[in-house]
């Protein structure tokens, strides 16, 4: 982690920094969170760190440690499966609405995100791959025209980043999801709302199967 510049939403920045360390494997399940150390590393006071830790605890990323303090909560395959089941429904809705409301914008702005995602995979950087995936999905949420989609997905993405990070770190050749993203984008750009929704649901379901199988394999070998 590196020091952060002061900003209006400093708590969110601290949350993102801590979550990034967890997703990248720098902070593993069961590892204690040292508030003073985080504040010093990020160059911030203890107050935004306290608030960030409380938010992450409420989201289930952290949990109470034995004795006192907090530690990184483990990821359970069943919890991940339930989360992806919810995502499939909301992502499908977002893609259908995007095709109905913003097909032209999707065709103009979307291809650059596909290119960026493929470059992220080629780079081998877990952080870049997760960031590119998130950016693509957030783009779709914006295209949907429904202002409730992005907030509803925020909590899911907190855990999704962890899941993706854990799996991508272990796999030398991560599954390329960008052909699926390109197909979804194409359906949206063509205004084919039925196909866009079906592809989105299939995409999330396949991602769930992939992630959960990798997690179960890891737990079996532990």
C-alpha positions in Angstrom: 0.0 0.0 0.0 1.1 3.6 -0.6 0.3 6.8 1.1 -3.0 8.5 0.0 -3.6 12.1 -0.8 -6.3 13.8 1.2 -9.7 13.6 -0.5 -13.4 14.2 0.4 -14.1 10.5 0.4 -11.1 9.4 2.3 -12.9 6.5 4.1 -13.8 5.0 0.7 -10.2 5.2 -0.4 -9.0 3.5 2.8 -11.7 0.8 2.2 -10.5 0.3 -1.4 -6.9 0.1 -0.2 -7.6 -2.5 2.4 -9.8 -4.5 0.1 -7.1 -4.4 -2.6 -4.6 -5.9 -0.2 -7.0 -8.7 0.7 -7.9 -9.4 -3.0 -4.2 -9.5 -4.0 -3.5 -12.0 -1.2 -1.3 -9.6 0.8 -3.8 -10.0 3.7 -5.1 -13.6 3.9 -8.1 -15.1 5.8 -7.5 -15.1 9.5 -4.9 -12.4 9.4 -5.2 -9.7 12.0 -5.8 -6.1 11.0 -3.5 -3.7 12.7 -5.3 -0.3 12.6 -2.2 1.8 13.6 -0.1 0.1 10.9 -2.7 0.7 8.2 -3.0 4.4 9.2 0.8 4.8 9.1 1.2 3.0 5.7 -1.5 5.0 4.1 -0.5 8.3 5.6 -3.9 9.0 7.2 -5.2 9.5 10.7 -6.8 6.7 12.7 -10.3 8.0 12.3 -10.9 7.2 8.6 -9.2 3.8 9.2 -11.6 3.1 12.0 -14.6 4.0 9.8 -13.3 1.9 6.9 -12.7 -1.1 9.2 -16.3 -0.8 10.6 -17.7 -0.7 7.0 -15.7 -3.8 6.0 -16.8 -5.6 9.1 -20.4 -4.8 8.4 -20.0 -6.1 4.9 -18.5 -9.4 6.1 -15.0 -8.8 4.7 -13.6 -8.6 8.3 -14.8 -10.3 11.5 -14.1 -10.0 15.2 -10.8 -11.7 16.1 -10.4 -13.9 19.1 -9.7 -11.7 22.1 -10.0 -8.3 20.5 -9.6 -6.5 17.2 -10.5 -7.7 13.6 -9.2 -10.2 11.2 -9.9 -11.1 7.5 -13.0 -13.3 7.3 -12.7 -16.5 5.2 -14.5 -17.0 1.9 -17.0 -19.8 1.9 -17.9 -21.5 -1.4 -21.6 -21.6 -0.5 -21.7 -17.9 0.3 -20.0 -17.2 -3.0 -22.6 -19.3 -4.9 -25.5 -17.5 -3.3 -23.9 -14.1 -4.1 -23.4 -15.0 -7.8 -27.0 -16.3 -8.0 -28.1 -12.8 -6.9 -25.7 -11.2 -9.4 -27.0 -13.2 -12.3 -30.5 -11.7 -11.8 -29.4 -8.1 -11.4 -26.8 -8.2 -14.2 -29.3 -9.7 -16.5 -31.7 -6.9 -15.7 -29.0 -4.3 -16.2 -28.1 -5.6 -19.6 -31.7 -5.8 -20.8 -32.3 -2.2 -19.8 -29.0 -1.1 -21.4 -30.1 -2.6 -24.7 -33.4 -0.9 -24.5 -32.1 2.5 -23.4 -28.6 3.1 -24.5 -27.7 0.8 -27.5 -25.9 3.5 -29.4 -23.8 4.6 -26.5 -22.8 1.0 -25.9 -21.6 0.6 -29.4 -19.5 3.8 -29.3 -17.9 3.6 -25.8 -17.9 -0.1 -25.0 -15.2 -1.5 -27.4 -12.5 0.5 -25.6 -13.4 -1.3 -22.4 -13.2 -4.6 -24.1 -9.7 -3.8 -25.4 -8.6 -2.6 -21.9 -9.8 -5.8 -20.4 -7.9 -8.0 -22.8 -4.8 -5.9 -22.2 -5.3 -6.4 -18.5 -5.4 -10.2 -18.9 -2.3 -10.1 -21.1 -0.5 -8.1 -18.4 -1.0 -10.8 -15.8 -1.8 -8.3 -13.1 -4.6 -9.4 -10.8 -5.3 -5.9 -9.8 -5.6 -4.7 -13.4 -7.8 -7.7 -14.3 -10.2 -7.1 -11.4 -10.3 -3.3 -12.1 -11.1 -3.8 -15.8 -13.8 -6.3 -15.0 -15.4 -4.0 -12.5 -15.2 -1.0 -14.9 -17.0 -3.0 -17.7 -19.8 -4.0 -15.4 -20.2 -0.5 -14.0 -20.4 0.8 -17.5 -23.4 -1.5 -18.1 -25.0 -0.4 -14.9 -24.8 3.2 -16.1 -26.2 2.3 -19.5 -29.2 0.6 -17.8 -30.7 4.0 -16.8 -31.8 2.5 -13.5 -30.0 4.4 -10.7 -30.7 1.6 -8.2 -28.6 -1.0 -10.0 -25.1 0.3 -9.1 -25.8 0.8 -5.4 -27.4 -2.7 -5.3 -24.3 -4.2 -6.8 -21.8 -2.4 -4.6 -21.8 -4.9 -1.8 -21.6 -7.8 -4.2 -18.6 -6.3 -5.9 -16.8 -6.0 -2.5 -16.9 -9.8 -2.2 -16.5 -10.4 -5.9 -13.1 -8.6 -5.9 -12.0 -11.0 -3.1 -13.2 -14.1 -5.0 -11.6 -13.0 -8.3 -8.4 -12.1 -6.5 -8.1 -15.5 -4.7 -8.8 -17.5 -7.9 -6.7 -15.4 -10.3 -3.7 -15.5 -7.9 -3.7 -19.3 -7.9 -4.4 -19.9 -11.7 -1.5 -19.3 -14.1 -3.8 -19.0 -17.1 -7.1 -17.4 -15.8 -10.2 -18.0 -17.9 -10.6 -15.3 -20.5 -14.0 -13.7 -19.8 -13.6 -10.9 -22.4 -15.1 -12.8 -25.3 -18.2 -13.2 -23.3 -18.1 -9.5 -22.4 -17.8 -8.7 -26.1 -20.8 -10.8 -27.0 -22.9 -9.1 -24.3 -21.8 -5.7 -25.5 -22.6 -6.6 -29.1 -26.2 -7.7 -28.1 -26.7 -4.4 -26.1 -25.3 -2.3 -29.0 -27.7 -4.0 -31.4 -30.6 -3.3 -29.1 -31.3 -7.1 -28.6 -32.5 -6.9 -25.0 -33.6 -10.6 -24.7 -30.2 -11.9 -25.9 -28.3 -9.4 -23.8 -30.1 -10.5 -20.7 -29.6 -14.2 -21.5 -25.9 -13.8 -22.2 -25.4 -11.8 -19.0 -27.1 -14.4 -16.9 -25.1 -17.2 -18.5 -21.9 -15.2 -18.1 -22.4 -14.8 -14.3 -23.6 -18.4 -13.9 -20.4 -19.7 -15.6 -18.3 -17.4 -13.6 -19.9 -18.8 -10.4 -19.2 -22.4 -11.4 -15.6 -21.5 -12.3 -14.9 -19.6 -9.1 -16.7 -22.0 -6.7 -15.0 -25.1 -8.2 -11.6 -23.4 -7.8 -12.4 -22.5 -4.2 -13.6 -26.0 -3.3 -10.5 -27.5 -4.9 -8.4 -25.2 -2.7 -10.3 -26.1 0.4 -10.0 -29.8 -0.3 -6.2 -29.5 -0.7 -5.8 -27.4 2.5 
